[in-house]
Amino acid sequence: MSKLSIIVSYPDIKGFWEYIGPVIANRKYIQEIGGNIYQEEGKVWFLGFDIETELFIGFCALSVDKKTARLRHDFILPEFRGKGFYSELYQNRLNWIKEKYSELTIKTVIYDDKSIHLAIKHGLILSSLKGKYLVYTRGVNK
């Protein structure tokens, strides 16, 4: 059973910055994420809320161009980690891509060891190295 209520959002939707703002204003969180969060054309955000408490638990994003869906910023607030929320949010983002697009490559760049197992769990495979980062990809219909 789902633990999350997920809202697909964009920065111009009322309430968006109420949830994202405190995260991007926290230097510790930005360091954990791997750098500043920024908005780019075509970026879609997924805001997660605990169904039981209705509290904001975190977010993930993606950007889409003609051929590639790039998995972007992921973050779960510390008090909600280890409860399966991240995996559910990650899968929801992949499902959204699959519903909207039939021919895309899904790509993510891994900055830390903790994310590798999740990428593999969701069908992404190591495709290349980009400096010190690992690039994982998969087709949309996997």
Secondary structure, DSSP 4 states (H G I P E B T S, - for coil): ---EEEEEE-TTSTTHHHHHHHHHT-HHHHHHHTS-----TTEEEEEEEETTT--EEEEEEEEE-SSEEEEEEEEE-GGGTTSSHHHHHHHHHHHHHHHH-SS-EEEEEE-SGGGHHHHHHTT-EEEEEETTEEEEEEETT-
